[in-house]
């Protein structure tokens, strides 16, 4: 179940982390309702927070691309669309 409030902010009944990555002083978290990617279109959130104090960090313009390599085949490449949420450091994606 997805709830949408106000200015385009997505809030799931229970938001689960799919993956996290630390880059210098920033922690990037990929989150979704199910906590995993599924085949086809996915709705998700990217969150950027300070590794030091866990406060949201505005990352400016954010882009994301995906690819999957398979033995003996050309990589499968898919795009993603991200837009800033009303909460700083949070980006909504499909």
N, CA, C and O atoms as a CHARMM CRD file, in Angstrom:
* protein
*
  376
    1    1 UNK  N      0.84000  -1.15900   0.00000 PROA 1      0.00000
    2    1 UNK  CA     0.00000   0.00000   0.00000 PROA 1      0.00000
    3    1 UNK  C      0.90000   1.24100   0.00000 PROA 1      0.00000
    4    1 UNK  O      1.82700   1.34200   0.80400 PROA 1      0.00000
    5    2 UNK  N      0.62500   2.16300  -0.88900 PROA 2      0.00000
    6    2 UNK  CA     1.39700   3.38800  -0.96100 PROA 2      0.00000
    7    2 UNK  C      0.49700   4.54500  -0.57000 PROA 2      0.00000
    8    2 UNK  O     -0.63500   4.64000  -1.04400 PROA 2      0.00000
    9    3 UNK  N      0.98500   5.41400   0.28100 PROA 3      0.00000
   10    3 UNK  CA     0.26100   6.60600   0.66800 PROA 3      0.00000
   11    3 UNK  C      0.96600   7.80400   0.06900 PROA 3      0.00000
   12    3 UNK  O      2.19200   7.89000   0.12800 PROA 3      0.00000
   13    4 UNK  N      0.21900   8.73000  -0.50700 PROA 4      0.00000
   14    4 UNK  CA     0.81100   9.94000  -1.05600 PROA 4      0.00000
   15    4 UNK  C      0.24200  11.11900  -0.28200 PROA 4      0.00000
   16    4 UNK  O     -0.97300  11.26600  -0.15000 PROA 4      0.00000
   17    5 UNK  N      1.14400  11.96100   0.22900 PROA 5      0.00000
   18    5 UNK  CA     0.73700  13.11000   1.01600 PROA 5      0.00000
   19    5 UNK  C      1.21200  14.39600   0.38200 PROA 5      0.00000
   20    5 UNK  O      2.33600  14.47000  -0.11600 PROA 5      0.00000
   21    6 UNK  N      0.37900  15.39500   0.39600 PROA 6      0.00000
   22    6 UNK  CA     0.76400  16.75800   0.06100 PROA 6      0.00000
   23    6 UNK  C      1.50500  16.95400  -1.23900 PROA 6      0.00000
   24    6 UNK  O      0.93000  16.78300  -2.31400 PROA 6      0.00000
   25    7 UNK  N      2.76200  17.30600  -1.15800 PROA 7      0.00000
   26    7 UNK  CA     3.53300  17.78900  -2.29000 PROA 7      0.00000
   27    7 UNK  C      4.24400  16.68500  -3.05300 PROA 7      0.00000
   28    7 UNK  O      5.36100  16.90000  -3.52500 PROA 7      0.00000
   29    8 UNK  N      3.64400  15.52200  -3.19100 PROA 8      0.00000
   30    8 UNK  CA     4.24600  14.44800  -3.95600 PROA 8      0.00000
   31    8 UNK  C      5.16200  13.55800  -3.14000 PROA 8      0.00000
   32    8 UNK  O      5.97400  12.82700  -3.70600 PROA 8      0.00000
   33    9 UNK  N      5.05200  13.60300  -1.86200 PROA 9      0.00000
   34    9 UNK  CA     5.88500  12.78700  -0.99200 PROA 9      0.00000
   35    9 UNK  C      5.29300  11.38000  -0.90300 PROA 9      0.00000
   36    9 UNK  O      4.10000  11.22700  -0.64400 PROA 9      0.00000
   37   10 UNK  N      6.11500  10.35900  -1.11400 PROA 10     0.00000
   38   10 UNK  CA     5.65000   8.97900  -1.01000 PROA 10     0.00000
   39   10 UNK  C      6.00600   8.44500   0.36000 PROA 10     0.00000
   40   10 UNK  O      7.14200   8.56400   0.81700 PROA 10     0.00000
   41   11 UNK  N      5.01800   7.85800   1.00300 PROA 11     0.00000
   42   11 UNK  CA     5.23200   7.21800   2.30100 PROA 11     0.00000
   43   11 UNK  C      4.52900   5.87600   2.25800 PROA 11     0.00000
   44   11 UNK  O      3.32400   5.80800   2.01600 PROA 11     0.00000
   45   12 UNK  N      5.27600   4.80800   2.49200 PROA 12     0.00000
   46   12 UNK  CA     4.67500   3.48400   2.53400 PROA 12     0.00000
   47   12 UNK  C      4.31100   3.16000   3.96400 PROA 12     0.00000
   48   12 UNK  O      4.86400   3.72600   4.90700 PROA 12     0.00000
   49   13 UNK  N      3.37600   2.24300   4.11100 PROA 13     0.00000
   50   13 UNK  CA     2.98700   1.81500   5.45100 PROA 13     0.00000
   51   13 UNK  C      4.21900   1.33900   6.22000 PROA 13     0.00000
   52   13 UNK  O      4.35200   1.58800   7.41800 PROA 13     0.00000
   53   14 UNK  N      5.12200   0.64600   5.50700 PROA 14     0.00000
   54   14 UNK  CA     6.36500   0.20000   6.13100 PROA 14     0.00000
   55   14 UNK  C      7.46400   0.29700   5.08000 PROA 14     0.00000
   56   14 UNK  O      7.51500  -0.51900   4.16000 PROA 14     0.00000
   57   15 UNK  N      8.32900   1.27200   5.20600 PROA 15     0.00000
   58   15 UNK  CA     9.42300   1.49000   4.25700 PROA 15     0.00000
   59   15 UNK  C     10.60600   0.60500   4.63400 PROA 15     0.00000
   60   15 UNK  O     11.04800   0.60700   5.78300 PROA 15     0.00000
   61   16 UNK  N     11.11900  -0.15500   3.65600 PROA 16     0.00000
   62   16 UNK  CA    12.20900  -1.08800   3.92300 PROA 16     0.00000
   63   16 UNK  C     13.43600  -0.71800   3.08500 PROA 16     0.00000
   64   16 UNK  O     13.31100  -0.27700   1.94300 PROA 16     0.00000
   65   17 UNK  N     14.60800  -0.90300   3.66200 PROA 17     0.00000
   66   17 UNK  CA    15.85000  -0.60000   2.97200 PROA 17     0.00000
   67   17 UNK  C     16.23200  -1.76200   2.06300 PROA 17     0.00000
   68   17 UNK  O     16.28000  -2.91400   2.49300 PROA 17     0.00000
   69   18 UNK  N     16.50500  -1.44000   0.79200 PROA 18     0.00000
   70   18 UNK  CA    16.95000  -2.43200  -0.18300 PROA 18     0.00000
   71   18 UNK  C     18.46500  -2.55800  -0.10400 PROA 18     0.00000
   72   18 UNK  O     19.00700  -3.66200  -0.07900 PROA 18     0.00000
   73   19 UNK  N     19.15000  -1.39600  -0.06500 PROA 19     0.00000
   74   19 UNK  CA    20.61900  -1.38200  -0.01500 PROA 19     0.00000
   75   19 UNK  C     21.08900  -0.03200   0.50500 PROA 19     0.00000
   76   19 UNK  O     20.38500   0.97000   0.38700 PROA 19     0.00000
   77   20 UNK  N     22.28600  -0.01600   1.08100 PROA 20     0.00000
   78   20 UNK  CA    22.92600   1.23600   1.48900 PROA 20     0.00000
   79   20 UNK  C     24.36800   1.24400   0.99500 PROA 20     0.00000
   80   20 UNK  O     24.98700   0.19600   0.81200 PROA 20     0.00000
   81   21 UNK  N     24.87800   2.43500   0.78600 PROA 21     0.00000
   82   21 UNK  CA    26.26100   2.60700   0.34700 PROA 21     0.00000
   83   21 UNK  C     26.80900   3.87800   0.97700 PROA 21     0.00000
   84   21 UNK  O     26.16300   4.92500   0.93100 PROA 21     0.00000
   85   22 UNK  N     27.99100   3.79200   1.56200 PROA 22     0.00000
   86   22 UNK  CA    28.63900   4.97100   2.12400 PROA 22     0.00000
   87   22 UNK  C     29.64600   5.49600   1.10500 PROA 22     0.00000
   88   22 UNK  O     30.45600   4.73700   0.57300 PROA 22     0.00000
   89   23 UNK  N     29.58800   6.78700   0.83900 PROA 23     0.00000
   90   23 UNK  CA    30.52000   7.43600  -0.07400 PROA 23     0.00000
   91   23 UNK  C     31.04500   8.68400   0.62200 PROA 23     0.00000
   92   23 UNK  O     30.32300   9.66900   0.77500 PROA 23     0.00000
   93   24 UNK  N     32.29400   8.63500   1.03700 PROA 24     0.00000
   94   24 UNK  CA    32.90800   9.70800   1.82700 PROA 24     0.00000
   95   24 UNK  C     32.08400   9.93500   3.08200 PROA 24     0.00000
   96   24 UNK  O     31.98700   9.03600   3.91700 PROA 24     0.00000
   97   25 UNK  N     31.48300  11.11800   3.24100 PROA 25     0.00000
   98   25 UNK  CA    30.72600  11.44300   4.45200 PROA 25     0.00000
   99   25 UNK  C     29.21800  11.32100   4.27500 PROA 25     0.00000
  100   25 UNK  O     28.45000  11.85000   5.07900 PROA 25     0.00000
  101   26 UNK  N     28.79100  10.61700   3.21400 PROA 26     0.00000
  102   26 UNK  CA    27.36600  10.50200   2.90900 PROA 26     0.00000
  103   26 UNK  C     26.95400   9.03800   2.86800 PROA 26     0.00000
  104   26 UNK  O     27.66800   8.19500   2.32400 PROA 26     0.00000
  105   27 UNK  N     25.78700   8.74400   3.45100 PROA 27     0.00000
  106   27 UNK  CA    25.19500   7.40800   3.35000 PROA 27     0.00000
  107   27 UNK  C     24.01200   7.51400   2.39400 PROA 27     0.00000
  108   27 UNK  O     23.12300   8.34500   2.57600 PROA 27     0.00000
  109   28 UNK  N     24.01400   6.66400   1.37700 PROA 28     0.00000
  110   28 UNK  CA    22.94400   6.64200   0.38600 PROA 28     0.00000
  111   28 UNK  C     22.13000   5.37600   0.63000 PROA 28     0.00000
  112   28 UNK  O     22.67200   4.27100   0.63800 PROA 28     0.00000
  113   29 UNK  N     20.83300   5.54400   0.82700 PROA 29     0.00000
  114   29 UNK  CA    19.95300   4.40000   1.08900 PROA 29     0.00000
  115   29 UNK  C     18.92100   4.29000  -0.01800 PROA 29     0.00000
  116   29 UNK  O     18.28200   5.27500  -0.38600 PROA 29     0.00000
  117   30 UNK  N     18.76400   3.09000  -0.54400 PROA 30     0.00000
  118   30 UNK  CA    17.72200   2.77300  -1.51600 PROA 30     0.00000
  119   30 UNK  C     16.61600   2.07900  -0.74200 PROA 30     0.00000
  120   30 UNK  O     16.85700   1.06400  -0.08800 PROA 30     0.00000
  121   31 UNK  N     15.40400   2.61900  -0.81000 PROA 31     0.00000
  122   31 UNK  CA    14.28700   2.08000  -0.03500 PROA 31     0.00000
  123   31 UNK  C     13.07900   1.83800  -0.92800 PROA 31     0.00000
  124   31 UNK  O     12.88600   2.50700  -1.94300 PROA 31     0.00000
  125   32 UNK  N     12.27300   0.86400  -0.52400 PROA 32     0.00000
  126   32 UNK  CA    11.01700   0.58800  -1.21600 PROA 32     0.00000
  127   32 UNK  C     10.03400  -0.01600  -0.23100 PROA 32     0.00000
  128   32 UNK  O     10.38200  -0.31200   0.91200 PROA 32     0.00000
  129   33 UNK  N      8.81500  -0.19300  -0.68100 PROA 33     0.00000
  130   33 UNK  CA     7.80100  -0.77500   0.18900 PROA 33     0.00000
  131   33 UNK  C      8.12600  -2.24200   0.48300 PROA 33     0.00000
  132   33 UNK  O      7.97400  -2.69300   1.61800 PROA 33     0.00000
  133   34 UNK  N      8.57400  -2.98700  -0.53300 PROA 34     0.00000
  134   34 UNK  CA     8.82900  -4.42200  -0.36800 PROA 34     0.00000
  135   34 UNK  C     10.22900  -4.72200   0.15800 PROA 34     0.00000
  136   34 UNK  O     10.47500  -5.81200   0.67400 PROA 34     0.00000
  137   35 UNK  N     11.15100  -3.75900   0.03300 PROA 35     0.00000
  138   35 UNK  CA    12.51600  -4.00200   0.47000 PROA 35     0.00000
  139   35 UNK  C     13.34500  -4.75400  -0.55000 PROA 35     0.00000
  140   35 UNK  O     14.42000  -5.26100  -0.23000 PROA 35     0.00000
  141   36 UNK  N     12.85200  -4.83000  -1.77700 PROA 36     0.00000
  142   36 UNK  CA    13.59600  -5.49600  -2.84500 PROA 36     0.00000
  143   36 UNK  C     13.09900  -5.00400  -4.20200 PROA 36     0.00000
  144   36 UNK  O     12.00600  -4.44800  -4.31400 PROA 36     0.00000
  145   37 UNK  N     13.92100  -5.21800  -5.23000 PROA 37     0.00000
  146   37 UNK  CA    13.52300  -4.91200  -6.60600 PROA 37     0.00000
  147   37 UNK  C     12.67200  -6.05400  -7.11900 PROA 37     0.00000
  148   37 UNK  O     12.84100  -7.20200  -6.70700 PROA 37     0.00000
  149   38 UNK  N     11.76400  -5.73700  -8.01100 PROA 38     0.00000
  150   38 UNK  CA    10.96500  -6.76100  -8.67000 PROA 38     0.00000
  151   38 UNK  C     11.10100  -6.56800 -10.17900 PROA 38     0.00000
  152   38 UNK  O     11.57100  -5.52300 -10.62900 PROA 38     0.00000
  153   39 UNK  N     10.70300  -7.53900 -10.94100 PROA 39     0.00000
  154   39 UNK  CA    10.74500  -7.42600 -12.39400 PROA 39     0.00000
  155   39 UNK  C      9.80200  -6.31500 -12.83900 PROA 39     0.00000
  156   39 UNK  O      8.69100  -6.19500 -12.32400 PROA 39     0.00000
  157   40 UNK  N     10.24000  -5.51100 -13.78600 PROA 40     0.00000
  158   40 UNK  CA     9.40600  -4.43200 -14.30200 PROA 40     0.00000
  159   40 UNK  C      9.64300  -3.12900 -13.56500 PROA 40     0.00000
  160   40 UNK  O     10.69700  -2.92300 -12.96400 PROA 40     0.00000
  161   41 UNK  N      8.65900  -2.26000 -13.61700 PROA 41     0.00000
  162   41 UNK  CA     8.76100  -0.93200 -13.01800 PROA 41     0.00000
  163   41 UNK  C      8.73000  -1.01900 -11.48900 PROA 41     0.00000
  164   41 UNK  O      7.94200  -1.76700 -10.91000 PROA 41     0.00000
  165   42 UNK  N      9.60100  -0.24100 -10.85700 PROA 42     0.00000
  166   42 UNK  CA     9.67900  -0.19800  -9.39700 PROA 42     0.00000
  167   42 UNK  C      9.53700   1.23600  -8.91000 PROA 42     0.00000
  168   42 UNK  O     10.09700   2.15200  -9.51300 PROA 42     0.00000
  169   43 UNK  N      8.80700   1.44000  -7.84600 PROA 43     0.00000
  170   43 UNK  CA     8.77400   2.72500  -7.15300 PROA 43     0.00000
  171   43 UNK  C      9.74500   2.61400  -5.99000 PROA 43     0.00000
  172   43 UNK  O      9.76000   1.61000  -5.27700 PROA 43     0.00000
  173   44 UNK  N     10.55000   3.64200  -5.80200 PROA 44     0.00000
  174   44 UNK  CA    11.56500   3.57900  -4.76300 PROA 44     0.00000
  175   44 UNK  C     11.92500   4.98100  -4.28800 PROA 44     0.00000
  176   44 UNK  O     11.48400   5.97900  -4.85800 PROA 44     0.00000
  177   45 UNK  N     12.72700   5.03700  -3.24200 PROA 45     0.00000
  178   45 UNK  CA    13.21700   6.28800  -2.68100 PROA 45     0.00000
  179   45 UNK  C     14.72800   6.17300  -2.52000 PROA 45     0.00000
  180   45 UNK  O     15.22800   5.14200  -2.07000 PROA 45     0.00000
  181   46 UNK  N     15.45400   7.21800  -2.88300 PROA 46     0.00000
  182   46 UNK  CA    16.87700   7.33200  -2.56700 PROA 46     0.00000
  183   46 UNK  C     16.99200   8.39100  -1.48600 PROA 46     0.00000
  184   46 UNK  O     16.46200   9.49200  -1.63700 PROA 46     0.00000
  185   47 UNK  N     17.67800   8.07200  -0.40000 PROA 47     0.00000
  186   47 UNK  CA    17.88600   9.03400   0.68900 PROA 47     0.00000
  187   47 UNK  C     19.37500   9.26000   0.89200 PROA 47     0.00000
  188   47 UNK  O     20.16200   8.31500   0.94100 PROA 47     0.00000
  189   48 UNK  N     19.74600  10.52400   1.01000 PROA 48     0.00000
  190   48 UNK  CA    21.12800  10.91200   1.27000 PROA 48     0.00000
  191   48 UNK  C     21.18800  11.51700   2.65800 PROA 48     0.00000
  192   48 UNK  O     20.51400  12.50800   2.94000 PROA 48     0.00000
  193   49 UNK  N     22.00600  10.91200   3.53900 PROA 49     0.00000
  194   49 UNK  CA    22.15200  11.42200   4.90000 PROA 49     0.00000
  195   49 UNK  C     23.62100  11.53500   5.26300 PROA 49     0.00000
  196   49 UNK  O     24.47100  10.84000   4.70600 PROA 49     0.00000
  197   50 UNK  N     23.90300  12.41400   6.19700 PROA 50     0.00000
  198   50 UNK  CA    25.25900  12.58200   6.70200 PROA 50     0.00000
  199   50 UNK  C     25.66200  11.34400   7.49100 PROA 50     0.00000
  200   50 UNK  O     24.91500  10.89200   8.35900 PROA 50     0.00000
  201   51 UNK  N     26.83600  10.79400   7.19600 PROA 51     0.00000
  202   51 UNK  CA    27.32700   9.63600   7.94700 PROA 51     0.00000
  203   51 UNK  C     27.64400  10.02300   9.38300 PROA 51     0.00000
  204   51 UNK  O     27.58500   9.19200  10.28900 PROA 51     0.00000
  205   52 UNK  N     27.97500  11.28000   9.57900 PROA 52     0.00000
  206   52 UNK  CA    28.37500  11.76500  10.90000 PROA 52     0.00000
  207   52 UNK  C     27.18800  11.91200  11.85600 PROA 52     0.00000
  208   52 UNK  O     27.21200  11.38900  12.97000 PROA 52     0.00000
  209   53 UNK  N     26.15200  12.62600  11.41000 PROA 53     0.00000
  210   53 UNK  CA    25.03700  12.90300  12.32000 PROA 53     0.00000
  211   53 UNK  C     23.67300  12.40500  11.82200 PROA 53     0.00000
  212   53 UNK  O     22.64400  12.68800  12.43500 PROA 53     0.00000
  213   54 UNK  N     23.67300  11.66200  10.70800 PROA 54     0.00000
  214   54 UNK  CA    22.45600  11.06400  10.14700 PROA 54     0.00000
  215   54 UNK  C     21.39700  12.08800   9.72100 PROA 54     0.00000
  216   54 UNK  O     20.22700  11.73600   9.57400 PROA 54     0.00000
  217   55 UNK  N     21.79100  13.33700   9.52300 PROA 55     0.00000
  218   55 UNK  CA    20.86500  14.37200   9.07000 PROA 55     0.00000
  219   55 UNK  C     20.73200  14.30000   7.54700 PROA 55     0.00000
  220   55 UNK  O     21.70400  13.97800   6.86200 PROA 55     0.00000
  221   56 UNK  N     19.53200  14.59900   6.99900 PROA 56     0.00000
  222   56 UNK  CA    19.35000  14.59800   5.54900 PROA 56     0.00000
  223   56 UNK  C     20.30600  15.58200   4.87600 PROA 56     0.00000
  224   56 UNK  O     20.60000  16.65300   5.40900 PROA 56     0.00000
  225   57 UNK  N     20.78800  15.19000   3.68000 PROA 57     0.00000
  226   57 UNK  CA    21.69700  16.04700   2.92100 PROA 57     0.00000
  227   57 UNK  C     21.14100  16.23300   1.51300 PROA 57     0.00000
  228   57 UNK  O     20.82700  15.25900   0.82900 PROA 57     0.00000
  229   58 UNK  N     21.02100  17.48700   1.08100 PROA 58     0.00000
  230   58 UNK  CA    20.58200  17.77500  -0.27800 PROA 58     0.00000
  231   58 UNK  C     21.71200  17.39900  -1.22900 PROA 58     0.00000
  232   58 UNK  O     22.81600  17.93300  -1.12200 PROA 58     0.00000
  233   59 UNK  N     21.44500  16.48500  -2.15600 PROA 59     0.00000
  234   59 UNK  CA    22.46900  16.01800  -3.08700 PROA 59     0.00000
  235   59 UNK  C     22.40900  16.74900  -4.42800 PROA 59     0.00000
  236   59 UNK  O     23.14100  16.40000  -5.35300 PROA 59     0.00000
  237   60 UNK  N     21.54900  17.75600  -4.54100 PROA 60     0.00000
  238   60 UNK  CA    21.44300  18.48400  -5.80000 PROA 60     0.00000
  239   60 UNK  C     20.72100  17.65600  -6.84200 PROA 60     0.00000
  240   60 UNK  O     19.75500  16.96100  -6.52700 PROA 60     0.00000
  241   61 UNK  N     21.18700  17.72500  -8.09400 PROA 61     0.00000
  242   61 UNK  CA    20.57700  16.94700  -9.16900 PROA 61     0.00000
  243   61 UNK  C     21.12000  15.52300  -9.11600 PROA 61     0.00000
  244   61 UNK  O     22.33000  15.31500  -9.19600 PROA 61     0.00000
  245   62 UNK  N     20.23000  14.54800  -8.98300 PROA 62     0.00000
  246   62 UNK  CA    20.61900  13.15200  -8.84000 PROA 62     0.00000
  247   62 UNK  C     20.13300  12.36700 -10.05900 PROA 62     0.00000
  248   62 UNK  O     18.99500  12.53300 -10.49800 PROA 62     0.00000
  249   63 UNK  N     21.00200  11.51400 -10.60000 PROA 63     0.00000
  250   63 UNK  CA    20.62200  10.62400 -11.69800 PROA 63     0.00000
  251   63 UNK  C     20.96400   9.19500 -11.31300 PROA 63     0.00000
  252   63 UNK  O     21.82400   8.95900 -10.46500 PROA 63     0.00000
  253   64 UNK  N     20.29200   8.25600 -11.93700 PROA 64     0.00000
  254   64 UNK  CA    20.49400   6.84400 -11.63800 PROA 64     0.00000
  255   64 UNK  C     20.33000   6.05500 -12.93000 PROA 64     0.00000
  256   64 UNK  O     19.39300   6.28300 -13.69500 PROA 64     0.00000
  257   65 UNK  N     21.24300   5.13500 -13.16200 PROA 65     0.00000
  258   65 UNK  CA    21.09500   4.20200 -14.28800 PROA 65     0.00000
  259   65 UNK  C     21.36800   2.79300 -13.76600 PROA 65     0.00000
  260   65 UNK  O     22.10100   2.61300 -12.79300 PROA 65     0.00000
  261   66 UNK  N     20.78300   1.81800 -14.40700 PROA 66     0.00000
  262   66 UNK  CA    20.95400   0.44400 -13.98200 PROA 66     0.00000
  263   66 UNK  C     21.43400  -0.40500 -15.15300 PROA 66     0.00000
  264   66 UNK  O     21.12700  -0.11600 -16.30900 PROA 66     0.00000
  265   67 UNK  N     22.18000  -1.43800 -14.84800 PROA 67     0.00000
  266   67 UNK  CA    22.58200  -2.39600 -15.87800 PROA 67     0.00000
  267   67 UNK  C     22.75500  -3.76300 -15.23000 PROA 67     0.00000
  268   67 UNK  O     23.07800  -3.87300 -14.04600 PROA 67     0.00000
  269   68 UNK  N     22.53700  -4.79600 -16.02600 PROA 68     0.00000
  270   68 UNK  CA    22.70200  -6.15600 -15.54100 PROA 68     0.00000
  271   68 UNK  C     23.52900  -6.91200 -16.57900 PROA 68     0.00000
  272   68 UNK  O     23.11800  -7.05400 -17.73100 PROA 68     0.00000
  273   69 UNK  N     24.67800  -7.38700 -16.16600 PROA 69     0.00000
  274   69 UNK  CA    25.52500  -8.15300 -17.07600 PROA 69     0.00000
  275   69 UNK  C     25.20600  -9.63300 -16.95900 PROA 69     0.00000
  276   69 UNK  O     24.93200 -10.15300 -15.87800 PROA 69     0.00000
  277   70 UNK  N     25.24900 -10.29200 -18.10800 PROA 70     0.00000
  278   70 UNK  CA    24.98900 -11.72900 -18.15000 PROA 70     0.00000
  279   70 UNK  C     26.03700 -12.37000 -19.04700 PROA 70     0.00000
  280   70 UNK  O     26.39200 -11.81900 -20.08900 PROA 70     0.00000
  281   71 UNK  N     26.51500 -13.49500 -18.65400 PROA 71     0.00000
  282   71 UNK  CA    27.55100 -14.20200 -19.39300 PROA 71     0.00000
  283   71 UNK  C     27.11500 -14.47000 -20.83500 PROA 71     0.00000
  284   71 UNK  O     26.04600 -15.03000 -21.07800 PROA 71     0.00000
  285   72 UNK  N     27.95600 -14.06400 -21.77900 PROA 72     0.00000
  286   72 UNK  CA    27.69600 -14.31400 -23.18900 PROA 72     0.00000
  287   72 UNK  C     26.66400 -13.41300 -23.82900 PROA 72     0.00000
  288   72 UNK  O     26.30200 -13.62100 -24.98700 PROA 72     0.00000
  289   73 UNK  N     26.18200 -12.41800 -23.10800 PROA 73     0.00000
  290   73 UNK  CA    25.15200 -11.52000 -23.65600 PROA 73     0.00000
  291   73 UNK  C     25.54900 -10.07600 -23.41400 PROA 73     0.00000
  292   73 UNK  O     26.37200  -9.78700 -22.54500 PROA 73     0.00000
  293   74 UNK  N     24.97000  -9.18300 -24.17500 PROA 74     0.00000
  294   74 UNK  CA    25.20600  -7.77000 -23.92900 PROA 74     0.00000
  295   74 UNK  C     24.45000  -7.36800 -22.65500 PROA 74     0.00000
  296   74 UNK  O     23.40800  -7.94700 -22.34900 PROA 74     0.00000
  297   75 UNK  N     24.96200  -6.39300 -21.92300 PROA 75     0.00000
  298   75 UNK  CA    24.28000  -5.98100 -20.68300 PROA 75     0.00000
  299   75 UNK  C     22.88400  -5.42100 -20.95800 PROA 75     0.00000
  300   75 UNK  O     22.65100  -4.75900 -21.96900 PROA 75     0.00000
  301   76 UNK  N     21.98100  -5.69800 -20.05300 PROA 76     0.00000
  302   76 UNK  CA    20.64700  -5.10100 -20.11000 PROA 76     0.00000
  303   76 UNK  C     20.73400  -3.77600 -19.35900 PROA 76     0.00000
  304   76 UNK  O     21.18200  -3.72900 -18.21300 PROA 76     0.00000
  305   77 UNK  N     20.30600  -2.70600 -20.01100 PROA 77     0.00000
  306   77 UNK  CA    20.39800  -1.37400 -19.42400 PROA 77     0.00000
  307   77 UNK  C     18.99600  -0.77600 -19.31900 PROA 77     0.00000
  308   77 UNK  O     18.20600  -0.84400 -20.26100 PROA 77     0.00000
  309   78 UNK  N     18.70500  -0.19800 -18.17600 PROA 78     0.00000
  310   78 UNK  CA    17.40400   0.42900 -17.96600 PROA 78     0.00000
  311   78 UNK  C     17.61200   1.79700 -17.32600 PROA 78     0.00000
  312   78 UNK  O     18.55900   2.00200 -16.56600 PROA 78     0.00000
  313   79 UNK  N     16.74700   2.69800 -17.62900 PROA 79     0.00000
  314   79 UNK  CA    16.82200   4.02700 -17.03900 PROA 79     0.00000
  315   79 UNK  C     15.93700   4.13200 -15.81500 PROA 79     0.00000
  316   79 UNK  O     15.15500   3.23200 -15.51000 PROA 79     0.00000
  317   80 UNK  N     16.07200   5.22100 -15.13800 PROA 80     0.00000
  318   80 UNK  CA    15.24000   5.49200 -13.96900 PROA 80     0.00000
  319   80 UNK  C     14.95600   6.98800 -13.93900 PROA 80     0.00000
  320   80 UNK  O     15.75500   7.78900 -14.42300 PROA 80     0.00000
  321   81 UNK  N     13.83800   7.35000 -13.37900 PROA 81     0.00000
  322   81 UNK  CA    13.46300   8.74600 -13.22800 PROA 81     0.00000
  323   81 UNK  C     13.48100   9.09300 -11.75000 PROA 81     0.00000
  324   81 UNK  O     12.88200   8.39600 -10.93100 PROA 81     0.00000
  325   82 UNK  N     14.17200  10.17700 -11.41400 PROA 82     0.00000
  326   82 UNK  CA    14.23200  10.65000 -10.02700 PROA 82     0.00000
  327   82 UNK  C     13.76600  12.08700  -9.97000 PROA 82     0.00000
  328   82 UNK  O     14.05800  12.88100 -10.86400 PROA 82     0.00000
  329   83 UNK  N     13.03800  12.42000  -8.91500 PROA 83     0.00000
  330   83 UNK  CA    12.67000  13.81400  -8.67600 PROA 83     0.00000
  331   83 UNK  C     12.78500  14.09200  -7.18800 PROA 83     0.00000
  332   83 UNK  O     12.51900  13.21500  -6.36600 PROA 83     0.00000
  333   84 UNK  N     13.17900  15.30900  -6.83800 PROA 84     0.00000
  334   84 UNK  CA    13.31500  15.64000  -5.41000 PROA 84     0.00000
  335   84 UNK  C     11.97400  15.54800  -4.69000 PROA 84     0.00000
  336   84 UNK  O     10.94000  15.94700  -5.22600 PROA 84     0.00000
  337   85 UNK  N     12.00300  15.02800  -3.49300 PROA 85     0.00000
  338   85 UNK  CA    10.84400  14.98900  -2.61000 PROA 85     0.00000
  339   85 UNK  C     10.80300  16.32500  -1.87100 PROA 85     0.00000
  340   85 UNK  O     11.73800  17.11900  -1.97800 PROA 85     0.00000
  341   86 UNK  N      9.74400  16.57700  -1.13500 PROA 86     0.00000
  342   86 UNK  CA     9.69500  17.81700  -0.34600 PROA 86     0.00000
  343   86 UNK  C     10.65800  17.76200   0.84300 PROA 86     0.00000
  344   86 UNK  O     11.02400  18.80200   1.39200 PROA 86     0.00000
  345   87 UNK  N     11.06700  16.55600   1.24200 PROA 87     0.00000
  346   87 UNK  CA    12.03300  16.38400   2.32500 PROA 87     0.00000
  347   87 UNK  C     13.43800  16.46500   1.74800 PROA 87     0.00000
  348   87 UNK  O     13.75100  15.72600   0.81500 PROA 87     0.00000
  349   88 UNK  N     14.29900  17.34300   2.27300 PROA 88     0.00000
  350   88 UNK  CA    15.67000  17.44500   1.75500 PROA 88     0.00000
  351   88 UNK  C     16.39400  16.09700   1.81400 PROA 88     0.00000
  352   88 UNK  O     16.24100  15.33800   2.77100 PROA 88     0.00000
  353   89 UNK  N     17.18100  15.81700   0.77800 PROA 89     0.00000
  354   89 UNK  CA    17.96200  14.59200   0.74900 PROA 89     0.00000
  355   89 UNK  C     17.19700  13.35500   0.34400 PROA 89     0.00000
  356   89 UNK  O     17.73800  12.24900   0.37300 PROA 89     0.00000
  357   90 UNK  N     15.94300  13.52800  -0.03200 PROA 90     0.00000
  358   90 UNK  CA    15.07600  12.39200  -0.38300 PROA 90     0.00000
  359   90 UNK  C     14.60000  12.57000  -1.82200 PROA 90     0.00000
  360   90 UNK  O     14.10400  13.63600  -2.18900 PROA 90     0.00000
  361   91 UNK  N     14.75100  11.52800  -2.63300 PROA 91     0.00000
  362   91 UNK  CA    14.40000  11.58300  -4.04700 PROA 91     0.00000
  363   91 UNK  C     13.48700  10.41600  -4.38400 PROA 91     0.00000
  364   91 UNK  O     13.76300   9.27400  -4.01700 PROA 91     0.00000
  365   92 UNK  N     12.39300  10.71100  -5.08800 PROA 92     0.00000
  366   92 UNK  CA    11.41700   9.70000  -5.46900 PROA 92     0.00000
  367   92 UNK  C     11.77300   9.15500  -6.83400 PROA 92     0.00000
  368   92 UNK  O     12.07800   9.92300  -7.74700 PROA 92     0.00000
  369   93 UNK  N     11.74000   7.84800  -6.98900 PROA 93     0.00000
  370   93 UNK  CA    12.12900   7.24800  -8.25200 PROA 93     0.00000
  371   93 UNK  C     11.16200   6.21600  -8.76100 PROA 93     0.00000
  372   93 UNK  O     10.40900   5.59700  -8.00900 PROA 93     0.00000
  373   94 UNK  N     11.20800   6.04900 -10.08800 PROA 94     0.00000
  374   94 UNK  CA    10.46200   4.98400 -10.77300 PROA 94     0.00000
  375   94 UNK  C     11.35600   4.41200 -11.84100 PROA 94     0.00000
  376   94 UNK  O     10.95200   3.49600 -12.55900 PROA 94     0.00000
